[in-house]
């Protein structure tokens, strides 16, 4: 019987020399990517799902931490994977996808592929409160403290059975007050700064990228995926889902997301396994003239 860790715990599953670094969303926990993690592990991949700094304790837990703290957790987990893997693919759900892109930008030789699940440059789905748009005018922590972002129905999950399971799991993780995960305005401001930083350099992401996004995403409109697709600097494979909401890694089409991720990884692995083409030796011009004379 599989020994499942607590929803808020980091986990690393040993496997082969190709590894996955899977990042949960803002205010979330590794339970959001667990189905994907175990599915990939069954295919023989090494998988690491870290708990980001300041996460795992419900709403307000991220206060006092910023994007650099979250990113430090990503780099530390990546370092662990590099000890046992030759090829590493970094993937992220929602805001975790922005952290994945930041790692790909900063470590281009050590990140070989990127998988983005419902990437969120800005929360603009149909269930996002209207007042969230006002936050676009906020650029200082003093103003940001007036905002509070709490997830609400349908919590990014279309499948009611799965939604119930995830909510129970997150309530257990947050034993202090059993609130649905969320974050305050200062946390959203940190994400805003990170997004601004990443957007400026998207053309430098030349690694192959897989994007999985739902056209009915309740938290992050599908135009986020299309915007990224046009601006990334390498090969982009985009999968548009038609029976899921925001949490595509756990919702109704999670099996399809897993399948597309596995196919992407297999292609990437074969690409890196191909021997480098032997370049013909360059013959000095003087020798060429001598040989021609002979």
VOGUDREN-147027 format. One record per atom (N, C-alpha, C, O): z, x, y; residue in one letter. Coordinates in steps of 0.05 Angstrom, whole numbers, padded with zeros to 5 digits, always signed. Example, Ala and Ser with C-alpha at 12.3 -4.5 7.8 and 13.67 -1.06 7.14 Angstrom:
<nodes>
+00156+00264-00114A/+00156+00246-00090A/+00156+00264-00066A/+00169+00285-00066A/+00142+00257-00045S/+00143+00273-00021S/+00157+00258+00001S/+00161+00268+00023S/
</nodes>
This chain:
<nodes>
+00000+00017-00024X/+00000+00000+00000X/+00000+00018+00025X/+00015+00037+00026X/-00017+00011+00045X/-00019+00028+00069X/+00006+00026+00085X/+00017+00004+00090X/+00015+00049+00094X/+00040+00050+00110X/+00031+00049+00140X/+00023+00069+00151X/+00034+00026+00152X/+00026+00023+00180X/+00049+00031+00198X/+00072+00024+00194X/+00043+00048+00218X/+00064+00056+00237X/+00070+00034+00257X/+00056+00013+00257X/+00090+00037+00273X/+00097+00018+00294X/+00073+00016+00312X/+00058+00035+00317X/+00068-00008+00324X/+00045-00012+00341X/+00044+00007+00365X/+00022+00013+00375X/+00067+00017+00374X/+00068+00035+00397X/+00066+00064+00390X/+00066+00081+00408X/+00065+00071+00364X/+00066+00099+00356X/+00038+00112+00355X/+00019+00099+00348X/+00038+00137+00362X/+00014+00153+00358X/+00010+00157+00328X/+00029+00156+00312X/-00015+00162+00320X/-00020+00166+00291X/-00045+00184+00288X/-00065+00182+00302X/-00043+00202+00269X/-00065+00219+00262X/-00070+00217+00231X/-00051+00221+00216X/-00094+00210+00224X/-00101+00207+00196X/-00120+00230+00188X/-00141+00233+00199X/-00112+00245+00168X/-00127+00268+00159X/-00152+00260+00144X/-00153+00240+00130X/-00173+00275+00149X/-00198+00270+00135X/-00216+00295+00136X/-00206+00317+00131X/-00241+00291+00142X/-00260+00313+00141X/-00262+00329+00167X/-00244+00327+00184X/-00283+00345+00170X/-00286+00363+00192X/-00299+00349+00217X/-00302+00362+00238X/-00305+00323+00214X/-00314+00307+00237X/-00291+00289+00245X/-00281+00274+00228X/-00283+00290+00270X/-00259+00276+00279X/-00265+00256+00301X/-00284+00259+00316X/-00248+00235+00302X/-00249+00215+00323X/-00223+00215+00338X/-00201+00215+00327X/-00225+00215+00365X/-00203+00211+00382X/-00206+00184+00395X/-00224+00180+00411X/-00188+00165+00388X/-00191+00137+00397X/-00168+00131+00417X/-00145+00134+00410X/-00176+00121+00440X/-00157+00116+00462X/-00154+00086+00467X/-00174+00072+00470X/-00129+00077+00469X/-00124+00049+00475X/-00128+00043+00505X/-00133+00062+00521X/-00125+00018+00512X/-00130+00010+00540X/-00105+00013+00557X/-00083+00020+00548X/-00108+00007+00583X/-00087+00009+00602X/-00065-00012+00596X/-00071-00036+00594X/-00040-00002+00594X/-00018-00020+00588X/-00016-00028+00559X/+00001-00043+00551X/-00034-00017+00542X/-00035-00024+00514X/-00021-00004+00496X/-00006+00013+00505X/-00028-00005+00470X/-00017+00014+00450X/-00039+00019+00429X/-00060+00006+00430X/-00035+00038+00411X/-00055+00045+00391X/-00061+00022+00372X/-00081+00023+00357X/-00046+00000+00372X/-00052-00023+00355X/-00080-00034+00362X/-00093-00047+00345X/-00088-00030+00386X/-00114-00040+00396X/-00138-00027+00382X/-00160-00039+00380X/-00134-00003+00371X/-00156+00011+00358X/-00150+00017+00329X/-00164+00033+00316X/-00129+00005+00318X/-00121+00011+00291X/-00141+00003+00270X/-00146+00018+00251X/-00153-00021+00273X/-00173-00029+00253X/-00196-00009+00252X/-00205-00001+00230X/-00205-00001+00275X/-00227+00019+00276X/-00218+00045+00264X/-00233+00058+00250X/-00194+00054+00270X/-00183+00079+00260X/-00183+00080+00230X/-00192+00099+00218X/-00172+00059+00217X/-00170+00059+00188X/-00197+00056+00175X/-00202+00066+00154X/-00215+00041+00188X/-00242+00038+00178X/-00257+00064+00177X/-00270+00071+00158X/-00254+00080+00198X/-00267+00106+00200X/-00254+00126+00181X/-00267+00143+00169X/-00228+00124+00178X/-00214+00141+00159X/-00223+00137+00130X/-00226+00156+00115X/-00229+00111+00124X/-00239+00106+00097X/-00267+00118+00092X/-00275+00123+00070X/-00281+00123+00114X/-00307+00136+00112X/-00305+00167+00111X/-00325+00181+00109X/-00280+00177+00112X/-00276+00206+00109X/-00272+00221+00135X/-00270+00245+00135X/-00270+00207+00157X/-00266+00220+00183X/-00236+00225+00188X/-00219+00210+00180X/-00230+00247+00203X/-00204+00251+00213X/-00201+00234+00239X/-00219+00235+00256X/-00179+00220+00242X/-00176+00202+00265X/-00149+00206+00278X/-00129+00208+00265X/-00150+00208+00305X/-00125+00211+00320X/-00124+00189+00341X/-00142+00186+00357X/-00102+00173+00341X/-00098+00151+00360X/-00072+00157+00375X/-00051+00148+00366X/-00073+00171+00398X/-00048+00177+00412X/-00038+00154+00429X/-00054+00137+00438X/-00012+00153+00433X/+00000+00135+00453X/-00001+00149+00480X/+00011+00171+00482X/-00014+00138+00499X/-00016+00151+00525X/+00011+00151+00539X/+00028+00134+00536X/+00015+00172+00555X/+00041+00175+00570X/+00047+00150+00586X/+00029+00139+00600X/+00072+00141+00585X/+00080+00118+00601X/+00073+00092+00589X/+00078+00071+00602X/+00062+00091+00565X/+00054+00066+00552X/+00072+00059+00529X/+00088+00075+00519X/+00070+00034+00520X/+00085+00025+00497X/+00110+00010+00502X/+00125+00004+00484X/+00116+00004+00528X/+00141-00010+00534X/+00138-00035+00550X/+00157-00044+00563X/+00114-00048+00549X/+00110-00073+00564X/+00104-00069+00593X/+00099-00046+00602X/+00103-00090+00608X/+00095-00089+00636X/+00115-00072+00652X/+00139-00074+00648X/+00104-00056+00669X/+00121-00038+00686X/+00126-00011+00673X/+00137+00007+00686X/+00119-00008+00647X/+00126+00017+00634X/+00109+00040+00645X/+00118+00063+00643X/+00086+00034+00656X/+00069+00055+00666X/+00077+00065+00693X/+00066+00085+00703X/+00096+00051+00706X/+00105+00060+00732X/+00117+00088+00731X/+00131+00095+00712X/+00110+00104+00750X/+00119+00131+00750X/+00100+00150+00737X/+00105+00175+00737X/+00079+00140+00724X/+00059+00157+00713X/+00032+00151+00726X/+00028+00129+00736X/+00015+00171+00725X/-00012+00167+00737X/-00033+00175+00717X/-00028+00183+00695X/-00058+00174+00727X/-00080+00180+00709X/-00079+00209+00698X/-00089+00214+00676X/-00068+00227+00713X/-00066+00255+00703X/-00047+00257+00680X/-00051+00273+00662X/-00026+00241+00680X/-00007+00240+00658X/-00020+00228+00633X/-00017+00239+00611X/-00035+00206+00637X/-00050+00194+00614X/-00070+00214+00603X/-00073+00217+00579X/-00084+00227+00621X/-00104+00246+00613X/-00092+00270+00598X/-00105+00282+00580X/-00068+00279+00607X/-00055+00301+00593X/-00050+00293+00563X/-00052+00311+00546X/-00043+00268+00558X/-00040+00259+00530X/-00066+00261+00515X/-00066+00268+00491X/-00088+00255+00529X/-00115+00257+00516X/-00121+00285+00509X/-00130+00291+00486X/-00117+00304+00527X/-00123+00332+00522X/-00106+00343+00499X/-00116+00358+00483X/-00081+00336+00499X/-00063+00345+00478X/-00072+00335+00451X/-00072+00351+00431X/-00080+00310+00449X/-00090+00299+00424X/-00116+00312+00416X/-00121+00318+00392X/-00133+00318+00435X/-00159+00331+00430X/-00154+00359+00419X/-00167+00368+00400X/-00134+00373+00430X/-00127+00400+00420X/-00119+00399+00391X/-00126+00417+00376X/-00104+00378+00384X/-00096+00375+00356X/-00120+00371+00338X/-00121+00383+00316X/-00139+00355+00346X/-00163+00350+00330X/-00180+00376+00327X/-00191+00381+00305X/-00181+00391+00348X/-00198+00415+00347X/-00188+00436+00327X/-00203+00453+00318X/-00162+00434+00319X/-00151+00452+00299X/-00162+00447+00272X/-00163+00465+00255X/-00172+00422+00267X/-00181+00415+00240X/-00209+00405+00239X/-00220+00400+00217X/-00222+00401+00262X/-00249+00389+00263X/-00269+00407+00277X/-00262+00420+00297X/-00294+00407+00267X/-00315+00422+00280X/-00331+00404+00300X/-00341+00414+00320X/-00332+00378+00294X/-00345+00359+00311X/-00325+00337+00318X/-00312+00326+00301X/-00323+00332+00344X/-00304+00312+00354X/-00318+00291+00371X/-00334+00297+00389X/-00313+00265+00365X/-00324+00243+00380X/-00300+00229+00393X/-00280+00223+00380X/-00301+00225+00419X/-00279+00212+00433X/-00288+00184+00441X/-00310+00180+00452X/-00271+00165+00435X/-00277+00137+00441X/-00254+00124+00455X/-00230+00131+00451X/-00260+00104+00472X/-00238+00090+00486X/-00244+00061+00490X/-00268+00053+00492X/-00223+00045+00490X/-00226+00016+00495X/-00218+00010+00524X/-00198+00019+00533X/-00235-00005+00538X/-00230-00014+00565X/-00225+00011+00583X/-00243+00027+00586X/-00202+00013+00595X/-00196+00036+00612X/-00195+00062+00597X/-00199+00083+00608X/-00189+00060+00571X/-00189+00083+00554X/-00217+00096+00553X/-00219+00121+00548X/-00238+00080+00558X/-00265+00092+00558X/-00269+00110+00582X/-00284+00129+00580X/-00255+00105+00604X/-00258+00122+00627X/-00244+00148+00622X/-00254+00169+00631X/-00222+00148+00608X/-00209+00173+00601X/-00226+00189+00581X/-00227+00213+00582X/-00240+00174+00563X/-00258+00188+00545X/-00281+00202+00560X/-00288+00224+00553X/-00291+00189+00580X/-00313+00201+00596X/-00302+00225+00612X/-00316+00245+00615X/-00278+00224+00621X/-00266+00246+00635X/-00263+00271+00617X/-00268+00293+00625X/-00255+00266+00592X/-00253+00288+00573X/-00281+00299+00567X/-00284+00324+00565X/-00301+00282+00564X/-00328+00291+00558X/-00339+00308+00581X/-00353+00328+00577X/-00331+00302+00606X/-00340+00317+00629X/-00326+00344+00631X/-00338+00364+00637X/-00300+00345+00625X/-00285+00369+00627X/-00288+00388+00604X/-00284+00412+00606X/-00295+00377+00580X/-00298+00394+00556X/-00324+00388+00542X/-00325+00379+00520X/-00346+00394+00556X/-00373+00387+00545X/-00380+00400+00519X/-00395+00389+00503X/-00369+00424+00514X/-00376+00439+00490X/-00358+00430+00466X/-00364+00437+00443X/-00336+00417+00472X/-00317+00409+00451X/-00316+00379+00446X/-00302+00370+00428X/-00331+00364+00462X/-00335+00335+00457X/-00364+00331+00450X/-00382+00336+00467X/-00370+00322+00426X/-00397+00322+00416X/-00410+00294+00418X/-00434+00291+00415X/-00394+00274+00422X/-00404+00247+00425X/-00383+00229+00437X/-00359+00236+00436X/-00391+00206+00449X/-00372+00188+00462X/-00378+00160+00454X/-00401+00151+00452X/-00357+00144+00448X/-00360+00116+00441X/-00344+00100+00461X/-00320+00104+00464X/-00357+00081+00474X/-00344+00065+00495X/-00343+00036+00486X/-00364+00024+00481X/-00319+00025+00484X/-00315-00002+00475X/-00306-00019+00499X/-00283-00015+00509X/-00323-00038+00508X/-00317-00055+00531X/-00308-00037+00555X/-00287-00042+00566X/-00325-00018+00562X/-00317+00000+00584X/-00312-00015+00610X/-00327-00034+00617X/-00291-00008+00624X/-00282-00023+00647X/-00282-00005+00672X/-00263+00011+00676X/-00302-00007+00688X/-00302+00006+00714X/-00287-00011+00735X/-00275+00000+00754X/-00288-00036+00730X/-00272-00055+00747X/-00268-00081+00731X/-00287-00091+00720X/-00243-00091+00731X/-00238-00117+00716X/-00250-00140+00731X/-00240-00148+00752X/-00272-00151+00721X/-00286-00172+00735X/-00296-00194+00716X/-00316-00207+00721X/-00282-00197+00693X/-00289-00218+00674X/-00281-00246+00683X/-00269-00249+00704X/-00289-00266+00668X/-00285-00293+00676X/-00256-00302+00676X/-00250-00323+00688X/-00238-00287+00662X/-00210-00295+00662X/-00193-00280+00682X/-00169-00285+00684X/-00205-00261+00696X/-00190-00245+00716X/-00184-00262+00740X/-00202-00275+00751X/-00159-00263+00750X/-00152-00280+00773X/-00169-00272+00798X/-00176-00249+00801X/-00174-00292+00814X/-00191-00288+00838X/-00180-00267+00857X/-00195-00253+00870X/-00153-00266+00858X/-00140-00248+00877X/-00143-00218+00869X/-00138-00201+00885X/-00152-00213+00845X/-00156-00186+00837X/-00178-00172+00853X/-00177-00148+00857X/-00197-00189+00863X/-00218-00178+00880X/-00207-00165+00906X/-00219-00147+00917X/-00184-00176+00915X/-00172-00165+00939X/-00163-00136+00936X/-00161-00122+00955X/-00158-00129+00911X/-00148-00102+00906X/-00169-00080+00912X/-00162-00057+00915X/-00194-00088+00915X/-00215-00069+00922X/-00210-00058+00950X/-00220-00036+00957X/-00194-00072+00966X/-00188-00063+00993X/-00163-00044+00993X/-00156-00033+01014X/-00150-00042+00971X/-00125-00026+00970X/-00130+00003+00962X/-00143+00008+00942X/-00120+00021+00979X/-00123+00050+00973X/-00097+00066+00976X/-00098+00090+00975X/-00075+00052+00981X/-00049+00066+00984X/-00029+00054+00965X/-00029+00030+00960X/-00011+00070+00955X/+00011+00060+00937X/+00028+00039+00950X/+00038+00021+00937X/+00032+00041+00976X/+00050+00022+00990X/+00038-00006+00988X/+00053-00025+00982X/+00012-00009+00992X/+00000-00036+00989X/-00003-00044+00960X/+00000-00067+00953X/-00008-00024+00943X/-00012-00030+00914X/+00013-00043+00901X/+00011-00058+00883X/+00037-00036+00912X/+00061-00046+00900X/+00064-00076+00903X/+00081-00088+00889X/+00048-00088+00920X/+00050-00117+00923X/+00035-00132+00901X/+00037-00156+00898X/+00020-00117+00885X/+00004-00130+00863X/+00017-00125+00836X/+00031-00106+00832X/+00012-00145+00819X/+00022-00143+00791X/+00001-00155+00773X/-00008-00177+00778X/-00007-00140+00753X/-00028-00149+00735X/-00016-00155+00707X/-00007-00136+00693X/-00016-00180+00699X/-00006-00188+00673X/-00028-00202+00658X/-00042-00220+00668X/-00032-00194+00633X/-00053-00206+00617X/-00046-00235+00611X/-00023-00242+00608X/-00066-00252+00609X/-00062-00280+00604X/-00084-00290+00585X/-00102-00275+00578X/-00081-00315+00576X/-00100-00327+00557X/-00129-00322+00567X/-00135-00326+00590X/-00146-00315+00548X/-00142-00311+00519X/-00135-00282+00511X/-00139-00275+00487X/-00125-00266+00529X/-00116-00239+00523X/-00138-00221+00512X/-00133-00203+00497X/-00163-00227+00518X/-00185-00211+00509X/-00194-00215+00481X/-00210-00199+00470X/-00183-00235+00467X/-00188-00239+00439X/-00197-00268+00434X/-00182-00287+00440X/-00221-00271+00423X/-00232-00298+00418X/-00221-00310+00392X/-00217-00334+00391X/-00216-00293+00372X/-00206-00302+00346X/-00177-00309+00349X/-00160-00291+00354X/-00169-00334+00346X/-00141-00343+00350X/-00122-00330+00330X/-00100-00323+00337X/-00131-00327+00305X/-00113-00315+00285X/-00107-00286+00292X/-00084-00277+00291X/-00128-00271+00300X/-00124-00243+00307X/-00107-00241+00333X/-00090-00224+00336X/-00112-00259+00351X/-00097-00260+00377X/-00067-00263+00371X/-00051-00249+00383X/-00060-00281+00353X/-00032-00286+00346X/-00020-00261+00334X/+00003-00254+00341X/-00035-00247+00316X/-00024-00223+00303X/-00020-00201+00324X/+00001-00188+00324X/-00039-00196+00342X/-00037-00175+00362X/-00014-00181+00381X/+00001-00162+00388X/-00011-00205+00389X/+00011-00212+00408X/+00038-00208+00395X/+00057-00199+00408X/+00040-00215+00369X/+00066-00210+00355X/+00071-00180+00353X/+00094-00171+00357X/+00050-00165+00347X/+00054-00136+00344X/+00063-00123+00370X/+00080-00106+00370X/+00051-00132+00392X/+00058-00121+00418X/+00086-00130+00427X/+00099-00115+00441X/+00094-00153+00419X/+00121-00162+00425X/+00142-00146+00411X/+00163-00140+00422X/+00135-00138+00386X/+00154-00120+00371X/+00155-00093+00384X/+00177-00081+00386X/+00132-00083+00394X/+00132-00057+00407X/+00149-00058+00432X/+00162-00038+00439X/+00149-00080+00446X/+00164-00082+00471X/+00190-00097+00465X/+00193-00120+00473X/+00208-00084+00451X/+00233-00097+00443X/+00251-00103+00466X/+00270-00119+00463X/+00247-00090+00489X/+00265-00094+00512X/+00263-00122+00524X/+00283-00135+00529X/+00238-00132+00528X/+00236-00158+00541X/+00214-00175+00529X/+00210-00198+00538X/+00200-00165+00509X/+00179-00180+00495X/+00158-00192+00513X/+00147-00213+00508X/+00152-00178+00535X/+00130-00188+00553X/+00103-00179+00542X/+00101-00159+00528X/+00083-00195+00550X/+00055-00187+00544X/+00049-00162+00561X/+00057-00161+00584X/+00036-00142+00549X/+00030-00117+00564X/+00016-00123+00590X/-00001-00141+00592X/+00022-00107+00610X/+00009-00109+00636X/+00017-00084+00652X/+00028-00065+00641X/+00012-00085+00678X/+00018-00062+00694X/+00019-00071+00723X/+00009-00092+00731X/+00033-00054+00739X/+00035-00061+00768X/+00012-00050+00783X/-00006-00036+00772X/+00012-00055+00809X/-00011-00047+00826X/-00014-00017+00828X/-00037-00008+00831X/+00008-00002+00827X/+00005+00027+00830X/-00010+00039+00806X/-00025+00058+00808X/-00007+00026+00783X/-00021+00035+00759X/-00051+00029+00762X/-00068+00045+00755X/-00057+00005+00772X/-00085-00002+00777X/-00098+00017+00797X/-00121+00024+00795X/-00082+00025+00817X/-00092+00044+00837X/-00099+00071+00824X/-00119+00083+00831X/-00082+00080+00806X/-00087+00105+00792X/-00114+00103+00776X/-00129+00122+00776X/-00118+00080+00763X/-00143+00076+00748X/-00166+00076+00767X/-00188+00087+00761X/-00163+00064+00790X/-00184+00062+00811X/-00192+00091+00819X/-00216+00096+00823X/-00173+00108+00823X/-00178+00136+00831X/-00193+00150+00809X/-00212+00165+00814X/-00185+00145+00784X/-00198+00158+00761X/-00227+00149+00759X/-00245+00165+00755X/-00231+00123+00762X/-00259+00112+00760X/-00276+00125+00782X/-00299+00132+00776X/-00266+00126+00806X/-00281+00138+00828X/-00289+00167+00821X/-00312+00175+00827X/-00271+00182+00810X/-00276+00210+00802X/-00297+00212+00781X/-00315+00228+00783X/-00296+00195+00760X/-00315+00196+00738X/-00343+00187+00747X/-00363+00198+00738X/-00344+00166+00763X/-00370+00155+00771X/-00387+00175+00785X/-00412+00175+00783X/-00375+00193+00800X/-00390+00214+00815X/-00405+00233+00797X/-00424+00245+00805X/-00395+00236+00772X/-00406+00256+00754X/-00418+00245+00728X/-00422+00260+00709X/-00423+00219+00728X/-00433+00207+00703X/-00459+00220+00693X/-00463+00222+00669X/-00476+00230+00711X/-00501+00242+00703X/-00496+00268+00688X/-00514+00278+00674X/-00472+00279+00690X/-00465+00304+00675X/-00457+00299+00647X/-00454+00318+00631X/-00453+00274+00639X/-00446+00267+00611X/-00472+00267+00596X/-00486+00246+00595X/-00478+00289+00583X/-00503+00291+00568X/-00500+00288+00538X/-00519+00288+00523X/-00475+00285+00529X/-00470+00279+00501X/-00481+00251+00494X/-00481+00234+00511X/-00489+00247+00469X/-00497+00220+00461X/-00474+00200+00464X/-00451+00207+00459X/-00480+00176+00472X/-00460+00156+00478X/-00467+00129+00464X/-00490+00121+00464X/-00447+00117+00452X/-00450+00090+00441X/-00433+00071+00458X/-00409+00077+00463X/-00445+00049+00467X/-00430+00029+00482X/-00431+00003+00467X/-00452-00007+00459X/-00407-00009+00462X/-00405-00035+00450X/-00391-00054+00470X/-00368-00049+00478X/-00405-00075+00478X/-00394-00093+00498X/-00402-00121+00492X/-00424-00126+00482X/-00384-00140+00498X/-00391-00168+00493X/-00402-00181+00519X/-00393-00175+00541X/-00423-00198+00515X/-00434-00212+00538X/-00415-00233+00548X/-00418-00243+00571X/-00394-00241+00532X/-00375-00261+00540X/-00348-00248+00546X/-00327-00262+00545X/-00347-00222+00552X/-00322-00208+00558X/-00307-00222+00580X/-00317-00227+00602X/-00282-00229+00574X/-00266-00244+00593X/-00253-00227+00614X/-00243-00237+00635X/-00252-00201+00610X/-00238-00183+00629X/-00257-00163+00642X/-00251-00154+00665X/-00278-00156+00629X/-00296-00135+00640X/-00325-00145+00636X/-00335-00144+00613X/-00338-00154+00656X/-00365-00165+00653X/-00384-00145+00641X/-00381-00120+00645X/-00404-00155+00626X/-00422-00137+00612X/-00439-00120+00631X/-00450-00100+00623X/-00439-00126+00657X/-00454-00109+00676X/-00441-00082+00678X/-00454-00063+00687X/-00416-00079+00671X/-00403-00053+00669X/-00418-00035+00650X/-00423-00011+00656X/-00426-00046+00627X/-00440-00030+00607X/-00468-00023+00617X/-00477+00000+00613X/-00482-00042+00629X/-00509-00037+00639X/-00509-00016+00661X/-00527+00001+00663X/-00489-00017+00678X/-00486+00003+00700X/-00483+00031+00688X/-00496+00050+00698X/-00466+00033+00668X/-00462+00059+00655X/-00488+00069+00641X/-00495+00092+00643X/-00501+00051+00627X/-00525+00057+00612X/-00546+00070+00630X/-00560+00089+00622X/-00548+00060+00654X/-00569+00071+00673X/-00562+00098+00685X/-00579+00112+00694X/-00536+00105+00684X/-00528+00129+00699X/-00518+00152+00681X/-00515+00174+00691X/-00513+00147+00656X/-00505+00169+00638X/-00528+00188+00634X/-00551+00180+00635X/-00522+00214+00630X/-00543+00234+00629X/-00555+00240+00602X/-00574+00256+00601X/-00546+00228+00581X/-00556+00233+00554X/-00567+00208+00541X/-00572+00188+00553X/-00570+00210+00514X/-00578+00187+00498X/-00556+00166+00498X/-00533+00172+00493X/-00564+00141+00503X/-00545+00119+00503X/-00554+00097+00484X/-00577+00087+00486X/-00537+00090+00465X/-00543+00068+00446X/-00524+00045+00454X/-00500+00048+00453X/-00535+00022+00461X/-00519+00000+00471X/-00520-00024+00451X/-00542-00032+00443X/-00496-00033+00444X/-00494-00056+00425X/-00481-00079+00441X/-00458-00077+00449X/-00496-00101+00445X/-00485-00124+00459X/-00476-00145+00438X/-00492-00154+00422X/-00451-00153+00439X/-00439-00171+00421X/-00440-00200+00432X/-00440-00204+00456X/-00442-00219+00414X/-00444-00247+00422X/-00422-00266+00412X/-00424-00290+00417X/-00402-00255+00399X/-00381-00272+00389X/-00353-00258+00391X/-00337-00259+00373X/-00349-00245+00413X/-00324-00231+00419X/-00318-00233+00448X/-00334-00240+00465X/-00292-00227+00455X/-00284-00224+00483X/-00280-00195+00489X/-00296-00178+00479X/-00260-00188+00504X/-00257-00160+00514X/-00249-00140+00492X/-00259-00118+00491X/-00230-00148+00475X/-00219-00130+00455X/-00238-00128+00430X/-00232-00138+00409X/-00261-00115+00434X/-00281-00115+00414X/-00273-00100+00389X/-00285-00103+00368X/-00253-00083+00391X/-00244-00067+00368X/-00227-00083+00349X/-00221-00074+00327X/-00218-00107+00357X/-00201-00124+00339X/-00212-00152+00336X/-00202-00167+00319X/-00231-00160+00353X/-00240-00188+00354X/-00259-00194+00330X/-00262-00179+00312X/-00272-00217+00332X/-00288-00228+00309X/-00309-00209+00299X/-00315-00208+00275X/-00321-00193+00317X/-00343-00175+00309X/-00333-00146+00306X/-00349-00127+00309X/-00308-00143+00299X/-00297-00116+00296X/-00311-00101+00273X/-00314-00077+00274X/-00320-00116+00252X/-00335-00104+00230X/-00361-00092+00240X/-00369-00071+00231X/-00375-00106+00257X/-00400-00096+00268X/-00395-00072+00285X/-00411-00053+00284X/-00374-00073+00301X/-00367-00050+00318X/-00361-00025+00301X/-00370-00003+00307X/-00347-00029+00279X/-00341-00007+00261X/-00367+00003+00248X/-00370+00028+00246X/-00384-00015+00240X/-00409-00006+00227X/-00427+00010+00247X/-00437+00031+00240X/-00429+00000+00272X/-00445+00015+00291X/-00432+00042+00298X/-00447+00062+00302X/-00406+00043+00298X/-00392+00068+00303X/-00397+00088+00281X/-00401+00112+00286X/-00395+00078+00256X/-00400+00096+00233X/-00428+00106+00233X/-00433+00130+00227X/-00448+00089+00238X/-00476+00098+00239X/-00480+00118+00261X/-00495+00138+00257X/-00468+00114+00284X/-00470+00133+00306X/-00458+00160+00298X/-00470+00181+00303X/-00435+00160+00285X/-00422+00184+00276X/-00438+00199+00255X/-00441+00223+00256X/-00450+00184+00236X/-00466+00196+00215X/-00490+00209+00227X/-00498+00231+00218X/-00503+00196+00246X/-00526+00208+00259X/-00518+00233+00274X/-00533+00253+00273X/-00496+00232+00288X/-00487+00255+00304X/-00480+00278+00285X/-00485+00301+00291X/-00467+00272+00262X/-00460+00292+00243X/-00484+00306+00232X/-00485+00331+00229X/-00505+00291+00225X/-00529+00302+00214X/-00543+00319+00235X/-00556+00339+00228X/-00541+00311+00259X/-00554+00326+00281X/-00541+00353+00284X/-00556+00373+00289X/-00515+00355+00282X/-00501+00380+00284X/-00504+00397+00259X/-00499+00421+00260X/-00510+00384+00237X/-00512+00399+00211X/-00539+00412+00209X/-00542+00431+00193X/-00559+00404+00225X/-00586+00416+00223X/-00585+00445+00233X/-00573+00451+00254X/-00597+00463+00217X/-00597+00491+00226X/-00612+00495+00252X/-00632+00481+00256X/-00603+00513+00268X/-00616+00518+00294X/-00644+00530+00288X/-00647+00547+00270X/-00663+00522+00304X/-00690+00532+00301X/-00691+00562+00308X/-00680+00570+00328X/-00704+00577+00291X/-00707+00606+00296X/-00729+00610+00317X/-00752+00603+00312X/-00722+00622+00339X/-00741+00627+00360X/-00757+00653+00353X/-00744+00672+00345X/-00783+00653+00356X/-00799+00677+00351X/-00790+00700+00369X/-00786+00696+00393X/-00789+00723+00357X/-00781+00747+00373X/-00802+00753+00394X/-00826+00751+00390X/-00792+00760+00417X/-00809+00766+00439X/-00819+00795+00436X/-00803+00814+00433X/-00846+00799+00437X/-00857+00826+00434X/-00863+00837+00462X/-00875+00824+00479X/-00853+00861+00467X/-00857+00873+00494X/-00887+00874+00500X/-00904+00878+00483X/-00893+00871+00526X/-00921+00871+00535X/-00936+00896+00528X/-00959+00895+00520X/-00922+00919+00530X/-00935+00945+00524X/-00944+00946+00494X/-00965+00956+00488X/-00926+00936+00477X/-00932+00936+00448X/-00955+00917+00442X/-00972+00923+00425X/-00956+00895+00457X/-00978+00876+00453X/-01005+00889+00459X/-01025+00884+00445X/-01006+00904+00481X/-01031+00918+00489X/-01039+00939+00468X/-01063+00942+00463X/-01019+00953+00457X/-01025+00973+00437X/-01036+00961+00412X/-01056+00971+00400X/-01024+00938+00403X/-01034+00925+00379X/-01062+00913+00383X/-01078+00914+00365X/-01067+00903+00408X/-01093+00893+00413X/-01115+00915+00413X/-01138+00911+00404X/-01107+00939+00422X/-01126+00961+00423X/-01132+00971+00395X/-01155+00980+00390X/-01112+00969+00377X/-01117+00978+00349X/-01135+00959+00334X/-01141+00963+00311X/
</nodes>
